[in-house]
Amino acid sequence: MEAKQKEIVAFADEKNIVLDKRAIELLENSNFKKIIEEWRLENPNAFVLEAEAIKTKIQRPKTEVLEAKTVVEGNVFRAAAKGMQKKVRFLSEYDVTGQSNSEGTAKNFLALFQKKFDLLSEMLKKRHNLQPRPISKIKIIPKNNQVDIIGMVFKKWITKNGHIAFQIEDKEGSCIMLIMKTDLNLIKAAELILPDNVIGVKGVKFGDEMIIAKEILLPDLPLKKTKTIPEEISIASTSDIHMGSKLFLEKKFYDFLEWINGRIDSEKEKAKVSKIKYLVISGDNVDGLGIYPSQFNDLNIKDIGKQYEEVWKLIKEIPEYIEIFIIPGQHDAVRWADPKPAIPKEFTKDLEGYSNIHFLGSPTWLEIEGFKTLIYHGDSLHDLIDNASTLESSKPSEAMVELLKKRDLMPSYGMSHPYVPEKKDFMVIKEEPDLVYIGDMHHNNYAEYRGTKVINSGTWQAQTSYQIKLGHTPTPGIVPIVELNTGKIIETKFIKEGQGE
């Protein structure tokens, strides 16, 4: 066996992979480490890598990679993305649009929480370090023995001795879980646990219906490698346009439209724009009406229909080769409660016939170029941030990471943000996203957690009087782009830091 073949076999052995002879020959003239690592990620439980699987990876079409070049003929900008085929799959089963059938009864609420418990407890049961028993069986376990349970938090309080107590329930019973005040790591973790969270607990039995917690486990995302593809394709994103507000930064939004059409001098920016095939808009497209008591005085367009007419005029200026995904926020003409259906057709008729523009609910799921993508306005983040001193409005992506750990976009019921008890749970994070887009907080912020990128896309509204009272400084006029071939997030700023308009 030649030295190169030995190197290939040795690398495969490290990954617990067996190669057949033809597979080794095919890998000799390719990037064998990348191919083997990709195959292992795609097939975590398999151990024989055959030649046919390698052929598929080696023969991956490269035409789009070669096409990803900015072409400027005279003064005409020709984007590489214009010649690319869109690759989008809508996961409509996870979008409430057209599927809302709640009656708002107590029975609906009970069914919602039972469904939530079932979905999240199944995720927790897959954790290898958790061997849960039904809570009703704790009584038969000897005192001071280890016990694992899965339950939903019913309530949380601080005891007279300064410990943190939780009442935890499953479908068969309930118990008290104590976190001792001396266990500083668990105390810190407990701050992020709210009522209605489904958690796993590893602890020690203290009484017939009491456990001293030693570890808290969340459903969480599995650890995975950050996804990339060979093709030079990008996703741009924005949010919170707030058309109709006196604080809408109209001039800067026109600068954005000039930029996304390639009508710019910078060759570097033209190259960046050339690869944009997709645009995500994460809600609050208009400022709406009656959202807060004094809003009427803050509007320069006081008719919501006209607000939509004006914002869609701007959206029409975006090149038609770019696929646009638009979801609602609290300021849009949809219900305040989550999950929100798509903006009604009566307000989107101006965009009928634009096959590249897609109106979706919040939250919604789709696959873009094979990337599982969750888009959510971010309404529920307020409740989480308000109840955890370690989280900030200026870092909304960190709060979103906490929801990914919980695998639930509804951190708690009965706080400031309302929820509709749909017969199907649209708020549990059933899939494992590669990309998560959020808005609402008016602050550009990004995070990466276990191979998932979280992007908060900022705003086009200047600082409001309410934000001034809160001490919250927005970051308007910043457009982030995710390069799917490199995994990098790059920004274009249309407003310099510290500037107004």
C-alpha positions in Angstrom: 0.0 0.0 0.0 1.4 3.4 -1.0 2.1 6.1 1.6 -1.0 8.3 0.5 -3.3 5.3 0.8 -1.9 4.4 4.3 -2.5 8.0 5.3 -6.1 7.8 4.1 -6.7 4.5 6.0 -5.1 5.8 9.2 -7.4 8.9 9.1 -10.5 6.8 8.5 -9.5 4.5 11.4 -9.4 7.6 13.7 -13.0 8.2 12.7 -14.0 4.5 13.2 -14.6 4.2 9.5 -13.8 1.2 7.3 -13.0 1.9 3.6 -13.3 -0.6 0.7 -10.5 -0.8 -1.8 -12.2 1.3 -4.5 -13.1 4.0 -2.0 -9.4 4.3 -1.1 -8.5 4.7 -4.7 -11.1 7.5 -5.2 -9.9 9.4 -2.1 -6.3 9.5 -3.3 -7.0 12.3 -5.8 -9.4 14.3 -3.6 -9.5 16.2 -0.3 -10.0 12.9 1.6 -10.1 14.5 5.1 -13.0 16.8 4.2 -14.9 14.0 2.5 -14.5 11.6 5.3 -15.4 14.2 8.0 -18.5 15.2 6.0 -19.6 11.6 5.6 -19.1 10.9 9.3 -21.3 14.0 10.3 -24.0 12.8 7.8 -23.8 9.2 8.9 -22.9 9.2 12.7 -23.9 5.5 13.2 -22.5 3.9 10.1 -19.0 2.5 9.8 -18.4 1.4 6.2 -17.7 4.1 3.6 -18.2 2.8 0.1 -17.1 4.0 -3.2 -20.5 5.1 -4.4 -20.9 7.5 -1.5 -17.5 9.1 -2.3 -18.4 9.4 -6.0 -21.5 11.5 -5.1 -19.3 13.9 -3.1 -16.5 14.1 -5.7 -19.0 14.7 -8.6 -20.8 17.6 -6.8 -21.6 20.2 -9.6 -19.2 23.1 -9.4 -20.9 25.3 -12.1 -22.4 27.7 -9.5 -19.1 28.2 -7.8 -17.6 29.3 -11.1 -20.6 31.6 -11.8 -20.2 33.5 -8.5 -18.3 36.4 -10.1 -19.5 40.0 -10.2 -19.8 41.1 -13.8 -19.8 44.8 -14.7 -20.4 45.6 -18.4 -20.0 49.3 -18.9 -22.0 50.7 -16.1 -24.4 47.8 -15.9 -24.1 45.6 -12.8 -24.8 41.9 -13.4 -25.1 39.8 -10.2 -23.8 36.3 -10.1 -26.8 35.3 -8.0 -29.1 36.2 -11.0 -27.9 33.1 -12.8 -28.3 30.8 -9.8 -31.2 28.4 -9.3 -33.1 29.0 -6.0 -33.1 26.0 -3.7 -35.8 26.5 -1.1 -38.1 24.1 0.7 -40.9 25.5 2.9 -41.6 23.4 6.1 -45.2 24.5 6.2 -46.1 22.0 8.9 -44.3 24.3 11.3 -46.1 27.5 10.2 -49.5 28.4 11.8 -50.6 30.2 8.7 -53.8 28.5 7.5 -53.6 26.0 10.4 -54.9 28.1 13.4 -57.9 26.2 14.9 -57.7 27.1 18.6 -61.0 27.7 20.5 -59.1 29.4 23.4 -60.6 26.9 25.9 -59.1 25.5 29.1 -59.1 22.2 27.3 -56.9 23.7 24.5 -54.4 25.0 27.1 -54.2 21.6 28.8 -53.6 19.9 25.5 -50.9 22.4 24.6 -48.9 21.9 27.8 -49.3 18.1 27.6 -48.1 18.2 24.0 -45.2 20.4 24.9 -44.2 18.1 27.7 -44.3 15.1 25.5 -42.2 16.7 22.8 -39.5 18.0 25.1 -39.3 15.1 27.4 -38.7 12.8 24.4 -35.7 15.0 23.6 -34.4 14.8 27.1 -34.8 11.0 27.2 -32.2 10.8 24.4 -29.5 12.3 26.6 -27.2 9.5 27.5 -26.5 10.8 31.0 -30.1 10.9 32.1 -32.1 7.9 33.3 -35.4 9.4 34.4 -38.1 7.8 36.6 -41.7 8.9 36.8 -41.9 11.5 39.6 -44.6 9.3 41.4 -41.9 6.6 41.9 -39.6 8.8 44.0 -41.3 7.6 47.2 -39.9 4.1 46.8 -36.3 5.3 46.3 -34.2 5.2 49.6 -33.2 8.5 51.1 -29.8 9.9 49.9 -29.9 7.8 46.7 -29.4 9.4 43.3 -32.6 10.0 41.3 -33.2 11.4 37.8 -36.5 12.9 36.7 -38.0 14.9 33.8 -40.7 17.5 34.6 -42.3 20.8 33.8 -41.7 23.7 36.2 -45.0 24.6 37.8 -43.6 27.4 40.1 -40.3 28.7 41.4 -39.5 30.6 44.7 -36.8 31.4 47.2 -37.1 29.6 50.6 -36.8 31.3 53.9 -33.3 29.8 54.2 -32.2 31.3 50.8 -32.4 28.2 48.7 -34.1 28.1 45.3 -37.2 25.8 45.2 -39.1 24.5 42.2 -42.3 22.6 42.0 -41.8 20.0 39.2 -44.6 18.0 37.5 -44.9 15.2 35.1 -48.2 13.5 34.0 -48.1 11.2 37.1 -47.1 13.4 40.0 -45.1 16.3 41.3 -42.2 17.0 43.7 -40.1 19.8 45.1 -36.6 20.4 43.8 -34.2 22.4 45.9 -31.0 24.1 44.7 -28.9 24.8 47.7 -27.7 28.4 48.1 -24.1 27.2 48.4 -24.2 25.6 44.9 -23.3 28.8 43.0 -23.1 27.2 39.5 -26.6 25.7 39.8 -27.9 29.0 41.3 -26.7 30.8 38.2 -28.3 28.2 35.9 -31.6 28.3 37.9 -32.0 32.0 37.1 -32.7 31.1 33.5 -35.3 28.4 34.4 -38.8 29.8 34.3 -42.3 28.3 34.9 -43.4 26.0 32.1 -39.8 25.0 31.1 -39.3 21.2 30.7 -36.1 20.1 32.4 -34.2 17.1 33.4 -32.9 16.9 37.0 -30.1 14.7 38.4 -30.2 14.9 42.1 -30.4 13.1 45.5 -33.6 12.1 47.3 -34.0 14.2 50.4 -37.6 13.4 51.4 -40.6 11.5 50.1 -41.4 14.3 47.6 -38.2 16.3 47.6 -34.9 16.2 45.6 -31.7 18.1 46.1 -30.6 19.0 42.6 -27.0 18.3 41.5 -27.4 19.0 37.8 -30.1 20.5 35.6 -30.3 19.3 32.0 -32.1 21.0 29.1 -33.4 19.4 25.9 -30.7 21.4 24.0 -29.2 21.1 20.5 -26.7 18.4 19.6 -23.2 19.5 18.9 -22.6 19.7 15.2 -20.1 21.2 12.8 -21.0 24.6 11.3 -22.6 23.9 7.9 -21.1 25.3 4.7 -21.5 24.6 1.0 -19.1 25.0 -1.9 -21.3 27.5 -3.8 -20.7 31.2 -3.2 -24.2 32.2 -2.2 -25.2 34.6 0.5 -28.3 35.4 2.6 -28.9 39.0 3.6 -31.3 39.9 6.4 -33.0 42.9 7.9 -35.9 43.6 10.2 -38.1 46.2 11.9 -38.6 48.7 9.0 -41.4 50.5 10.8 -42.9 52.2 7.8 -45.2 54.9 8.9 -43.2 56.0 11.9 -41.8 59.5 11.9 -38.5 57.9 12.9 -38.3 55.6 9.9 -34.9 56.3 8.3 -36.2 56.6 4.7 -33.0 58.1 3.2 -30.8 55.4 4.6 -33.3 52.7 3.4 -32.9 54.1 -0.1 -29.2 53.8 0.3 -29.8 50.2 1.1 -31.9 49.8 -2.1 -29.1 51.4 -4.2 -26.6 49.0 -2.7 -28.6 45.8 -3.1 -29.1 46.8 -6.8 -25.4 47.1 -7.3 -25.6 50.9 -7.9 -22.5 51.6 -5.9 -18.9 52.5 -6.6 -17.0 50.1 -4.3 -15.9 47.0 -6.2 -15.7 45.2 -2.8 -19.3 46.0 -2.0 -20.4 45.0 -5.6 -18.7 41.6 -5.1 -20.5 41.2 -1.8 -23.9 42.2 -3.2 -23.4 40.0 -6.3 -23.7 36.8 -4.3 -27.0 37.7 -2.4 -29.6 35.2 -3.5 -31.9 35.5 -0.5 -33.2 38.2 1.9 -34.9 37.6 5.3 -37.1 40.3 6.8 -37.9 39.4 10.4 -41.1 41.4 11.1 -42.4 44.9 12.1 -42.6 45.9 8.4 -44.9 48.8 9.4 -45.3 50.8 12.6 -49.0 49.9 12.8 -51.8 51.6 14.7 -52.8 51.4 18.4 -49.7 49.5 19.5 -49.1 51.9 22.4 -51.2 54.8 23.8 -49.4 57.8 22.3 -48.5 56.2 19.0 -50.8 58.3 16.8 -48.6 61.3 17.5 -45.5 59.4 16.4 -46.8 58.5 13.0 -46.4 60.3 9.7 -48.7 57.8 7.9 -51.8 57.3 10.1 -53.5 54.6 7.9 -52.2 51.1 8.2 -53.2 50.3 4.6 -51.1 53.2 3.3 -48.2 52.1 5.5 -48.2 48.8 3.7 -48.6 50.4 0.3 -45.5 52.5 1.0 -43.3 49.7 2.4 -44.2 47.4 -0.5 -43.1 50.1 -2.9 -39.7 49.9 -1.4 -39.7 46.1 -1.4 -40.5 46.1 -5.1 -37.2 47.9 -5.7 -35.3 44.8 -4.6 -34.1 42.7 -7.6 -36.5 40.0 -8.6 -33.8 37.3 -8.7 -33.5 37.7 -4.8 -35.9 35.4 -2.9 -37.5 37.4 -0.1 -39.1 35.9 3.0 -41.2 38.2 5.1 -42.7 37.5 8.5 -44.9 39.7 10.8 -44.1 41.3 14.2 -46.2 42.9 16.9 -46.6 46.1 14.8 -48.0 44.3 11.8 -51.6 43.7 11.0 -51.8 40.3 12.7 -52.7 39.1 16.2 -50.4 40.1 19.0 -50.1 36.6 20.4 -47.7 33.9 19.1 -47.7 31.9 16.9 -48.5 34.6 14.4 -49.9 33.8 10.9 -48.6 35.5 7.8 -49.7 39.1 7.1 -53.2 38.9 5.6 -53.6 39.0 1.8 -55.7 42.2 2.1 -52.5 44.0 3.0 -50.2 42.3 0.6 -52.2 42.6 -2.7 -49.7 45.1 -4.0 -47.2 42.3 -4.3 -49.4 39.7 -6.0 -47.6 38.3 -9.0 -44.1 38.7 -7.4 -43.2 35.0 -7.3 -39.9 35.8 -5.4 -41.7 37.3 -2.4 -43.0 34.9 0.3 -45.2 35.8 3.2 -44.8 33.5 6.2 -45.8 33.2 9.8 -43.8 33.8 12.9 -42.2 31.5 13.8 -41.6 29.7 10.4 -39.2 27.2 9.1 -37.7 26.6 5.6 -34.6 25.1 4.0 -32.4 27.5 2.1 -29.7 25.8 0.0 -30.0 22.9 2.5 -29.7 25.1 5.6 -32.5 24.5 8.0 -33.6 28.0 8.8 -35.8 29.3 11.7 -37.3 32.8 11.3 -39.0 34.3 14.4 -39.7 37.9 15.2 -38.5 37.4 18.8 -41.4 38.6 20.8 -40.9 36.1 23.7 -37.3 37.2 24.2 -38.6 40.2 26.3 -40.0 37.9 29.0 -36.8 35.9 29.2 -34.6 39.0 29.3 -36.8 40.7 31.9 -36.5 37.7 34.2 -32.7 37.0 33.9 -30.1 39.5 35.1 -27.5 37.8 32.9 -29.3 38.7 29.7 -29.5 42.1 27.9 -31.7 43.7 25.2 -28.5 44.7 23.5 -27.5 41.1 23.1 -30.7 39.4 21.9 -28.8 36.5 20.2 -27.6 35.4 23.7 -31.3 35.2 24.8 -32.2 33.3 21.7 -29.4 30.8 22.5 -31.1 30.1 25.8 -34.4 29.3 23.9 -32.4 27.0 21.7 -31.1 25.2 24.8 -34.7 24.9 26.0 -35.9 23.9 22.5 -38.9 26.2 23.1 -39.8 29.6 21.8 -42.3 30.1 24.6 -40.2 30.5 27.7 -43.1 30.9 30.1 -46.9 31.4 29.8 -48.7 34.2 31.6 -46.0 36.9 31.5 -46.2 40.0 29.3 -46.3 38.2 25.9 -49.5 36.2 25.1 -49.8 32.9 23.3 -52.6 31.1 21.5 -53.2 27.5 22.7 -53.1 26.0 19.2 -54.0 22.3 18.9 -50.6 21.8 17.3 -47.5 23.1 19.1 -45.7 25.6 16.8 -43.4 27.0 19.5 -41.4 23.9 20.4 -38.1 23.9 18.3 -38.6 20.4 16.8 -35.8 20.7 14.2 -32.1 21.5 14.7 -31.6 24.7 12.8 -28.5 25.8 11.0 -29.6 29.4 10.9 -31.9 31.4 13.2 -33.1 34.9 12.2 -34.7 37.2 14.8 -35.7 40.9 15.0 -37.7 43.0 17.5 -34.9 44.2 19.7 -33.6 46.8 17.1 -30.0 45.7 17.8 -27.7 43.9 15.5 -26.2 41.0 17.4 -24.9 37.6 16.4 -24.1 34.3 18.2 -23.0 30.8 17.3 -24.1 27.8 19.4 -23.3 24.2 18.7 -23.1 24.8 15.0 -26.2 27.1 14.8 -25.8 30.7 13.8 -28.2 33.3 15.4 -28.6 36.6 13.6 -30.5 39.6 14.9 -30.9 42.0 12.0 -31.4 45.4 13.6 -33.8 48.1 12.4 -34.5 51.1 10.1 -36.1 53.1 12.9 -34.2 55.7 14.9 -34.1 55.6 18.7 -37.6 56.0 20.2 -38.5 57.9 23.4 -39.4 54.6 25.0 -35.9 53.3 24.2 -34.3 56.4 25.6 -36.2 55.8 28.9 -34.9 52.2 29.0 -31.4 53.3 28.1 -31.5 51.0 25.0 -29.5 52.2 22.0 -30.6 50.7 18.7 -28.3 49.9 15.8 -30.2 51.1 12.7 -29.1 50.7 9.1 -26.9 47.7 9.4 -27.4 44.8 7.1 -25.8 41.4 8.0 -24.9 38.9 5.3 -24.2 35.2 5.9 -21.8 33.7 3.3 -23.0 30.1 3.0 -19.6 28.9 1.6 -17.5 30.3 4.4 -20.0 30.6 7.3 -18.9 34.1 7.9 -21.3 37.0 8.9 -20.3 40.3 7.3 -22.0 43.6 7.7 -22.7 46.7 5.5 -23.4 49.8 7.5 -25.5 52.5 6.1 -25.3 54.7 9.2 -22.1 55.3 11.0 -21.9 54.6 14.7 -23.3 57.5 16.7 -25.1 59.1 13.7 -28.8 59.8 13.4 -30.0 60.2 9.8 
